[in-house]
Amino acid sequence: MSNTIQYFARTLHGLEKLSWEDLAAHLASGPPSYSHRTFQFSSAAAPSDFLELRGIEDIFVLAGKITGLTHERSSLKTIEDQVRLLPFTAALQICKSVRSFAPRERFSVTASFVGSRNYNRWELAEAVAKGLERKQSWEYVDTRSTPFPPHDIHVRLVIEEDYALVGLRLGTTPLHKRPYKQVHTEASLNPVLAYHLVRLANLHAGETLLDPMCGAGTIPIEAACCEPEAIVLGLDLNPEAIQATQENAALAGTAIAAQVGDATNTQLETGSINAIVSDLPWGGQTELKGGSLNDLTAEFSRLLSPDGRLIILTEHPEDVQNALELRNFRVQIPYTISLHGKHPRVLLSKKP
């Protein structure tokens, strides 16, 4: 398919720039239009290529825009009236070019907005459904009732100030729902975020990456998927986490050396690690067992090779930064992520 297609993609708040840079490097063309968690763009790449991307949460074929929206409930009628005029048939044909559909065409609607409005997301979804039922022969599936019947058409509406983007999900499921993530542990990391943490480590073939608190293995698995020729290690004090990592890695088809180990005393060779990438559980979703933060940063310093990279996600960046600077690390904190109602920061550093 050679024609340029309009899309919009969703990502975690705080990753918009990284997600766009990753997507543009692979497939996109033309400057994007940014907003909260969303960017709109065009591309002449094959639609199926977008289903291989790891750096976005989801992608939609743009059907069009609805304009003239306000915070008032009258906007629900505006949406109902305008949505039926959008060219969904063309968008659906693009989706059908990359995946199969059941003969009975059913659709669901997901809607979102930022800020306060005099309507909720379910009312938005119902307005879209009413409009589409007036135009299309599709059968609406209300996902509030469970179990709901299977359906292939996923309509997405995102309100941005006084307009809304409306599109159809290109794939069968959101891209952040990795098929390998079947076994979970407490505080399991979002795969899209894990992917970008690995990207920031700039991992190369033949190098060794360590996640010393790997949980269910999301960071190591994303690393192995990004650079199959790298050596990827995962440690965790919890044997159940190591079992989860091994099972998920097998589903992903990746080779990861995962074993029970203490992040503050890894028993690994000094200077043997080119990149440490980890989600530190300080004061957040789980408790760190073992030594202190100073013990941890001392072990990081011992393990890293000359110019080794350190990528840390933490809710307490000042504490981690202070501990690292005591060991002469220079720390940058360029990204703040919105995740599960929390706002962890990404710390970047290199072995001094």
C-alpha positions as CSV (number, residue, x, y, z in Angstrom):
1,M,0.0,0.0,0.0
2,S,1.9,3.1,-1.3
3,N,-0.5,5.9,-0.3
4,T,0.4,7.9,2.8
5,I,-1.8,7.0,5.7
6,Q,-2.8,9.1,8.7
7,Y,-2.3,7.5,12.1
8,F,-2.3,8.5,15.8
9,A,-0.4,6.7,18.5
10,R,-0.6,6.5,22.2
11,T,2.2,6.2,24.8
12,L,2.9,6.8,28.5
13,H,2.9,10.4,29.5
14,G,6.5,11.5,29.7
15,L,7.6,9.2,26.9
16,E,6.0,11.2,24.0
17,K,9.4,12.5,22.7
18,L,11.2,9.1,23.0
19,S,8.3,7.2,21.5
20,W,8.1,9.5,18.5
21,E,11.9,9.4,17.9
22,D,11.8,5.6,18.0
23,L,8.8,5.4,15.7
24,A,10.2,8.0,13.2
25,A,13.5,6.2,13.1
26,H,11.7,3.1,11.9
27,L,8.7,4.1,9.8
28,A,7.1,7.5,10.1
29,S,7.3,10.5,7.9
30,G,6.4,14.1,8.3
31,P,6.5,16.1,11.6
32,P,4.1,14.8,14.3
33,S,1.4,16.8,16.1
34,Y,2.0,16.3,19.9
35,S,-0.4,16.3,22.8
36,H,-0.8,14.5,26.1
37,R,0.2,10.9,25.5
38,T,-0.8,11.2,21.8
39,F,0.9,12.1,18.6
40,Q,-0.6,12.2,15.1
41,F,1.5,11.6,12.0
42,S,1.5,10.2,8.5
43,S,3.5,7.4,6.9
44,A,3.7,5.5,3.6
45,A,5.2,2.5,5.3
46,A,3.3,-0.8,5.1
47,P,0.7,-0.8,7.9
48,S,1.8,-4.3,9.0
49,D,5.2,-2.8,9.9
50,F,3.7,-0.8,12.7
51,L,2.6,-3.9,14.5
52,E,6.2,-4.8,15.2
53,L,7.0,-1.6,17.1
54,R,7.8,-1.8,20.8
55,G,8.0,1.9,21.7
56,I,4.3,2.9,21.7
57,E,1.3,1.6,23.7
58,D,-1.1,1.5,20.8
59,I,-1.6,2.7,17.2
60,F,-4.8,3.7,15.4
61,V,-5.7,4.5,11.8
62,L,-7.1,8.0,11.8
63,A,-10.7,8.1,10.6
64,G,-10.9,11.9,11.2
65,K,-11.4,14.7,13.6
66,I,-14.5,16.0,15.4
67,T,-14.5,19.7,16.0
68,G,-16.3,22.3,18.0
69,L,-16.2,20.4,21.4
70,T,-16.6,22.1,24.7
71,H,-16.8,21.0,28.4
72,E,-20.5,21.0,28.2
73,R,-22.8,18.0,27.7
74,S,-24.0,19.4,24.3
75,S,-20.7,18.0,23.0
76,L,-22.1,14.5,23.3
77,K,-24.6,15.3,20.5
78,T,-21.9,17.0,18.5
79,I,-19.9,13.8,18.6
80,E,-22.8,11.6,17.7
81,D,-23.6,13.8,14.7
82,Q,-20.1,14.2,13.4
83,V,-18.8,10.7,14.0
84,R,-21.1,9.1,11.5
85,L,-19.7,11.3,8.7
86,L,-16.1,10.1,9.2
87,P,-14.7,7.7,6.5
88,F,-14.5,4.6,8.7
89,T,-14.8,2.3,5.7
90,A,-11.4,3.4,4.4
91,A,-9.9,3.1,7.8
92,L,-11.4,-0.4,8.3
93,Q,-9.9,-1.6,4.9
94,I,-6.4,-0.6,6.2
95,C,-7.0,-2.7,9.3
96,K,-8.2,-5.6,7.3
97,S,-5.0,-5.5,5.2
98,V,-3.0,-6.6,8.3
99,R,-5.3,-9.0,10.1
100,S,-8.4,-11.2,9.7
101,F,-11.9,-10.2,10.8
102,A,-15.0,-12.3,11.7
103,P,-17.9,-12.2,9.3
104,R,-20.1,-10.5,12.0
105,E,-18.7,-7.0,12.5
106,R,-18.9,-5.9,16.1
107,F,-17.2,-2.9,17.6
108,S,-16.3,-1.4,20.9
109,V,-15.4,2.2,21.8
110,T,-12.8,3.6,24.2
111,A,-12.8,7.3,24.9
112,S,-10.6,9.5,27.0
113,F,-9.8,13.2,27.8
114,V,-7.6,15.2,30.1
115,G,-9.1,17.6,32.7
116,S,-12.6,18.2,33.9
117,R,-15.7,18.0,31.6
118,N,-19.4,17.7,32.3
119,Y,-19.5,14.2,30.9
120,N,-17.5,11.0,31.4
121,R,-15.7,8.5,29.1
122,W,-18.6,6.0,29.1
123,E,-21.0,8.7,27.9
124,L,-18.5,9.6,25.2
125,A,-18.4,6.0,24.1
126,E,-22.2,5.8,24.0
127,A,-22.3,8.9,21.8
128,V,-19.8,7.4,19.4
129,A,-21.7,4.2,19.3
130,K,-25.0,5.9,18.6
131,G,-23.5,7.8,15.7
132,L,-21.9,4.8,14.2
133,E,-25.0,2.7,14.5
134,R,-26.9,5.3,12.5
135,K,-24.3,4.9,9.7
136,Q,-22.7,1.5,9.9
137,S,-24.0,-2.1,10.0
138,W,-21.7,-2.9,12.9
139,E,-23.0,-4.2,16.2
140,Y,-22.0,-2.3,19.3
141,V,-20.3,-4.2,22.2
142,D,-20.6,-2.4,25.6
143,T,-17.4,-3.5,27.4
144,R,-18.8,-2.6,30.8
145,S,-20.8,-5.8,30.7
146,T,-18.8,-8.9,31.2
147,P,-18.3,-11.3,29.6
148,F,-18.7,-9.4,26.4
149,P,-18.8,-11.1,22.9
150,P,-15.6,-11.1,20.8
151,H,-15.2,-8.2,18.4
152,D,-12.7,-7.1,15.9
153,I,-13.3,-3.4,15.5
154,H,-11.9,-1.1,18.2
155,V,-12.9,2.5,17.9
156,R,-10.7,5.1,19.8
157,L,-11.7,8.7,20.6
158,V,-9.2,11.0,22.2
159,I,-10.4,14.6,23.1
160,E,-7.8,17.3,22.8
161,E,-9.0,20.7,24.0
162,D,-11.9,21.5,21.5
163,Y,-11.5,18.6,19.1
164,A,-11.2,14.8,19.1
165,L,-9.2,12.3,17.2
166,V,-11.1,9.3,16.1
167,G,-9.6,6.1,14.7
168,L,-9.6,2.3,14.5
169,R,-7.0,0.2,16.3
170,L,-4.7,-1.2,13.7
171,G,-3.9,-4.4,15.5
172,T,-6.0,-7.0,17.3
173,T,-4.7,-5.9,20.7
174,P,-2.8,-2.9,22.2
175,L,0.9,-3.1,21.4
176,H,1.8,-2.8,25.0
177,K,0.2,-6.2,25.7
178,R,3.2,-8.3,24.9
179,P,2.3,-12.0,24.2
180,Y,5.1,-13.1,26.4
181,K,3.8,-11.4,29.6
182,Q,1.8,-14.3,30.9
183,V,3.4,-14.6,34.4
184,H,3.4,-11.5,36.6
185,T,4.9,-10.4,39.8
186,E,4.1,-7.5,42.1
187,A,4.9,-4.2,40.5
188,S,5.6,-5.7,37.1
189,L,6.9,-3.0,34.7
190,N,5.1,-1.7,31.7
191,P,6.9,-3.2,28.6
192,V,6.9,0.1,26.7
193,L,8.6,1.8,29.5
194,A,11.1,-1.1,29.8
195,Y,11.8,-0.9,26.1
196,H,12.7,2.8,26.3
197,L,14.9,2.3,29.4
198,V,16.8,-0.3,27.4
199,R,17.0,2.0,24.4
200,L,18.6,4.7,26.6
201,A,21.3,2.2,27.5
202,N,22.4,2.0,23.8
203,L,23.1,-1.7,24.0
204,H,25.3,-3.3,21.3
205,A,26.0,-6.8,20.2
206,G,28.4,-8.6,22.4
207,E,27.8,-6.3,25.4
208,T,26.4,-7.4,28.8
209,L,23.3,-5.9,30.3
210,L,22.1,-6.6,33.9
211,D,18.8,-5.9,35.6
212,P,19.7,-6.7,39.3
213,M,16.1,-6.6,40.4
214,C,14.4,-8.1,37.4
215,G,10.9,-9.1,38.8
216,A,9.0,-10.9,36.0
217,G,11.8,-10.1,33.5
218,T,10.3,-7.3,31.5
219,I,13.6,-5.3,31.2
220,P,15.8,-8.3,30.3
221,I,13.3,-9.6,27.8
222,E,12.9,-6.2,26.1
223,A,16.7,-6.0,26.0
224,A,17.1,-9.4,24.4
225,C,14.4,-8.5,21.9
226,C,16.2,-5.2,21.0
227,E,19.7,-6.7,20.8
228,P,19.6,-10.5,20.4
229,E,23.4,-10.6,20.2
230,A,23.8,-9.1,23.7
231,I,24.3,-11.1,26.9
232,V,21.4,-10.3,29.2
233,L,21.4,-11.1,32.9
234,G,18.6,-10.9,35.4
235,L,18.8,-11.2,39.2
236,D,16.2,-11.1,41.9
237,L,16.1,-12.2,45.5
238,N,12.6,-13.8,45.0
239,P,12.8,-17.3,43.4
240,E,9.2,-16.8,42.2
241,A,10.3,-13.7,40.2
242,I,13.1,-15.7,38.6
243,Q,10.7,-18.5,37.7
244,A,8.4,-15.8,36.1
245,T,11.3,-14.4,34.2
246,Q,12.3,-17.7,32.8
247,E,8.8,-18.6,31.8
248,N,8.2,-15.2,30.1
249,A,11.6,-15.3,28.4
250,A,10.7,-18.7,27.0
251,L,7.5,-17.4,25.6
252,A,9.4,-14.5,24.1
253,G,11.9,-16.8,22.5
254,T,14.8,-14.9,24.2
255,A,17.9,-16.2,25.9
256,I,18.3,-14.7,29.4
257,A,20.5,-15.9,32.2
258,A,18.2,-15.4,35.2
259,Q,19.1,-16.5,38.7
260,V,18.4,-15.7,42.4
261,G,20.8,-13.1,43.6
262,D,21.2,-10.0,45.8
263,A,21.5,-6.7,43.9
264,T,23.9,-5.4,46.6
265,N,26.2,-8.4,46.4
266,T,25.8,-10.0,43.0
267,Q,28.9,-12.2,43.0
268,L,29.5,-11.1,39.4
269,E,32.9,-10.2,38.1
270,T,34.2,-6.6,38.6
271,G,33.9,-4.5,35.5
272,S,31.9,-7.2,33.6
273,I,28.7,-5.2,33.0
274,N,28.3,-2.7,30.1
275,A,24.9,-1.5,31.1
276,I,22.7,-1.7,34.3
277,V,19.0,-1.0,33.7
278,S,16.6,-1.4,36.6
279,D,13.4,-0.2,38.2
280,L,14.4,0.4,41.8
281,P,11.6,-0.4,44.3
282,W,12.5,2.3,46.7
283,G,9.4,3.5,48.7
284,G,7.2,2.4,46.0
285,Q,5.4,-0.8,45.0
286,T,7.7,-3.3,46.8
287,E,10.3,-3.2,49.5
288,L,14.0,-3.6,48.7
289,K,15.4,-6.5,50.6
290,G,19.1,-6.7,51.5
291,G,21.5,-3.9,51.8
292,S,21.2,-0.1,51.8
293,L,21.1,2.3,48.9
294,N,24.8,3.0,49.4
295,D,25.5,-0.7,49.2
296,L,23.6,-0.9,46.0
297,T,25.3,2.0,44.3
298,A,28.7,0.7,45.5
299,E,27.9,-2.6,43.7
300,F,26.8,-0.8,40.6
301,S,30.1,1.1,40.6
302,R,32.1,-2.1,41.0
303,L,30.2,-4.0,38.3
304,L,30.2,-1.4,35.5
305,S,32.9,-1.5,32.9
306,P,34.7,1.8,32.0
307,D,32.1,4.0,30.4
308,G,29.4,1.5,31.5
309,R,25.9,3.0,31.4
310,L,23.4,3.1,34.2
311,I,19.7,3.6,33.6
312,I,17.5,3.8,36.7
313,L,13.8,4.3,37.2
314,T,13.0,5.5,40.7
315,E,10.4,7.4,42.7
316,H,13.2,8.9,44.8
317,P,15.7,10.4,42.3
318,E,17.3,12.8,44.8
319,D,18.3,9.9,47.2
320,V,19.6,7.8,44.3
321,Q,21.4,10.8,42.8
322,N,23.1,11.6,46.1
323,A,24.3,8.0,46.6
324,L,25.6,7.9,43.0
325,E,27.4,11.2,43.3
326,L,29.2,10.0,46.4
327,R,30.8,7.5,43.9
328,N,31.6,10.3,41.4
329,F,28.8,9.4,39.0
330,R,27.4,12.4,37.1
331,V,23.6,12.0,36.9
332,Q,21.0,13.4,34.5
333,I,17.3,13.2,35.3
334,P,15.7,14.1,31.9
335,Y,12.3,12.2,32.1
336,T,9.4,12.1,34.4
337,I,6.9,9.3,33.7
338,S,3.2,9.1,34.8
339,L,2.6,5.5,35.8
340,H,-0.2,4.1,37.9
341,G,-0.8,7.4,39.6
342,K,2.9,7.8,40.4
343,H,5.6,9.9,38.8
344,P,8.9,8.1,38.8
345,R,12.0,9.7,37.2
346,V,14.5,8.3,34.9
347,L,18.2,8.7,35.9
348,L,21.0,8.4,33.4
349,S,24.6,8.1,34.2
350,K,27.9,6.5,33.1
351,K,30.8,4.9,35.0
352,P,33.2,7.8,35.9
